[in-house]
Structures are given as structure tokens and as C-alpha cells.
Amino acid sequence: MKYIKIHPKDNVVVALADISAGEEIQSEDIKINAKENVGRGHKIALEDISAGSQIIKYGNAIGLAKEDIKAGSWVHTHNVKTGLSEGGEYEYNYVSYELPKVEEKFFMGYRRPNGKVGIRNEIWIIPTVGCVNSIADNLVKENQDLVKGSIDGLYTFKHPFGCSQMGDDHETTKKLLAALVHHPNAGGVLVLSLGCENLTSEQFKAQLGEWNDDRVKFLTCQDVSDELEAGRKLLKEIADYVSGFEREKISATELIVGMKCGGSDGLSGITANPTVGRFSDRLISMGGSTVLTEVPEMFGAESILFNRCKNSDVFDKAVEMVDKFKHYFTSHGQVVYENPSPGNKAGGITTLEDKSCGCVQKGGSAEVVDVLSYAESVTKKGLTLLSGPGNDMVSTTDLTAAGVHMILFTTGRGTPFGAPAPTVKISTNTPLFEKKGNWIDFNAGTVAEGKETLDEAGDRLLDFVLEIASGKKTRSEEEGYREISIFKDGVVL
């Protein structure tokens, strides 16, 4: 099959492989010929569509025809425009779906003294201010000999903030970094400060709340004559503590998995994203948790999620999350619907509605149990929505701070980066998987090729996730790609 009609209501098909002009396309009782060459992931009109009429994909409107479009024509940015606006009202119409029955599964993880579970046993250096980034780098470089036994690695996560910030930005940085300190994948943490920054040690400790003195150590560089020597001493103490943890059998009900897409293409909503959705339903069915973020890529498809909120309180929080993000755009004089990137468009995504309808496929069919603000921790089992932008590095940092053990990242174009939490790259198409084997961990392009169903791909992904949770490294971990980026809105002093 070289094309697919995703939903019975659709008036377009999506090319699963390049289609040449004149090639016949048949869908149910409709038979047409492609009027031009159409690339993989792009859309072809199944019928004549008049100017101003809706383009239907996934059974939803993804835009409006700019002009009359003849059956067999390529349907894309040249003849389609968004139907979105900054406004919008929502009505709660609860729907629920039966989840697949899945027997309990297990992985080999690390049980922490506070009852939490980690899938890595790493030492993290968290700088509270960008001024000490180079010192953090040197501490990592000069202390690799401490990585032995059950210790999985020594890493630092640099950023430019922690000083010259005010108001919400200052609070955001403080909250995000404190959340990283508490992450269970870090067996031990060195908090590295300069000493004169806006984010003072007293503020940061107040944000942290309770901590284990064996697990978390603090170093203020201006207070010591040799910060590398002092840092080495503290890291050795941390390593002695971290080395006491060993992997043990743990129920997958304790897994928390983040879901994100980036560098999407026209197959994202057909292969990789619904594969992740099948995985999410399976993990939740057995008692685990998943987290979906990137709010701007819900615009135009938000009601699909809103109507699955478990009650009106969760629905109200979800609406508030979306409305706040729309206000964020408009308060900066920006429209809410200019989201698809040049790479998205080259891959076949036409409008934000097109992108969003594909994006929310990662949420599967489970009900939404909670809605969290930026960097707020997951506390409930099931599917949670997390407020955050579409930007890959900002949103995956946000997911890590929320406490996810790993992130499933679908992509049709490819990207090398990794978050602090292991980041599993899932390709929407096989050519990407074969071309960028050093980036991509899992291929969902098999679905487009008819080699497996979405349910089969979801089962395979669940098994793969358990391998990663048990210690198998992702491609980004093997390459040493681990980064953070903190959300910023206001001025820099």
C-alpha cells in the first residue's frame, strides 16, 4: 500500500511512499489519478474540494481550502490555510475507551530510600548559575574514575540562568533545577553554586525542601580556594553512597514515561505517534503512568484530550493550561497557529491542526487524570498533561523535571539530542531509521510498510521500553548527548 485514508470521513489520503503523476489511487468506491508527483507523507485530494471548504484528515478539519482543489491534486500549504484563531470556547463531553488487557511486567531498576524508583544510577552536577558551567565541565572530565560498579555515569546539565533574572523567570529556574536534584535517576547530586548569584543557596535549599545529606552535597565556589579539589572530595563521598545501589526487579506499574515529538513529518500521526499511543494505553492498563506535553501542538486538537478528562475539575485545568499558552503567544504579539517548522512542512504537515491531530495520537485513548504546571511533579497514575512549549529541548527538560524515567521522542526528520532522562528516538519511516542509525533507537516505519500493525508495534515498543528501563542505553546516551534548556519569558538584567 502506497497511501492511506486514515479515517472514513477524510477527503484526503496520505502518501506512504512517493507517488508519481498519473498513478492510480483507489479508496473504497473512489478511484482517481494523481495529478502531480507527491512525496511521502503528503496529502492527495480524494474528491473535488471547493474554496473555503474543510480539509478532513484523522476525521477532523485540519484547514480550509484557499482555492478550488481538484480530485487527485496535491494538498499542502500552497492551497490550504489554517482554520484556527486565537479564541475558542470548550464544552466538556466526557468519552471513555476500554484499554487493552496487559499482564504485569517488570524491569530491573534502582529502589531509592524514599520509595521512588530510578532506571539509572547516575551522579549529576547541577549548576545553580551559568557562571560555573565550565567548572562543572571540568569536574565531570576529571572525575570519570569514580564511574564504576553500579554507577551508570557522571554528568552535568549546564544552562545560562540563575542570575540576572526576575519574577517568574527566576522562580521557573529555581523550580526546574530543584526538580532535577530530586530526580530518582540521579543516585547522588552535587549542587554547584558561585556565591553571588540571584539564586542564592538559601533560596535554593528552601525550594528543595527535604533532602538526604548523603545523596545531595553543596559547593559554593567562592567559599573555597580550590573548587576542583573541593568538588572532587564531595563527588567521592557521593560516589561512595551511590555505589551502594544495585538493580532489582521492579514492577512496570512504577514506570513514568514522557512522550514528545519533534522534526515531525506526514507519517508521524500514522506510524510513530499512534505506536506510542498504543504503548501508553498498555502501560497505563497495567498501572503505570505517561505524560504528554507541548501545549502549542495541541491547538486545534485539544478537544480530543479535553473530552477524555476524568472529571470536570481536570477538564477546567486543561482548558486553563491551553488558554494560558494562547495568552502567552498573543501577549507577545504572536499568532497561535504559526507552528509547523520548515522541516515539518517539507515532511507533509500543512497546518497546526494537521500537526496537532497527529501529535495527540501519542496520548492513546486513556483518560486524562491530571494537568500539571511547568516542572511540577507527577503524582497520579495514568495519563497526565504537562504545561510546556513545543521546543524540543525545553519540553524534554520539563518532562524530566516532572519525574519521567525516560522520554519517547518520535521524529520523521531525525534529531540527535538527549534530555537528562534517557531519550528514545522513534522514527516514523524506515529510510530515516536506516540512514541515522546513530540517532534512532526504534523504527515505527514498519507500520507504513504493512509489516506489523499498530498494536504489534505498541507491544514491541513496550518490550523495548522495559529493556531501556533495565539498563540498555539509548543512542543519545551512547553518544553522550545530554542537555537541558529552561523556559524563559521575561527580561535579562
Secondary structure, 3 states (H helix, E strand, C coil): CCEECCCCCCCEEEECCCECCCCEEEECCEEEECCCCECCCCEEECCCECCCCEEEECCEEEEEECCCECCCCEECCCCEECCCCCCCCCCCCCCCCCCCCCCCCEEEEEECCCCCEECCCEEEEEECCHHHHHHHHHHHHHCHHHCCCCCCEEEECCCCCCCCCCHHHHHHHHHHHHHHHCCCCEEEEEEEECCCCCCCHHHHHHHHCCCCCCCEEEEEHHHCCCHHHHHHHHHHHHHHHHCCCCCEEEEHHHCEEEEEECCCCCCCCCCHHHHHHHHHHHHHHCCCEEEECCHHHCCCCHHHHHCCECCHHHHHHHHHHHHHHHHHHHHCCCCCCCCCCHHHHHCCCCCHHHHHHHHHHHHCCCCEEEEECCCCCCCCCEEEEECCCCCHHHHHHHHHHHCCCEEEEEECCCCCCCCCCCEEEEECCHHHHHHCCCCCCEECHHHHCCCCCHHHHHHHHHHHHHHHHCCCCCHHHHHCCCCCCCCCCCCCC
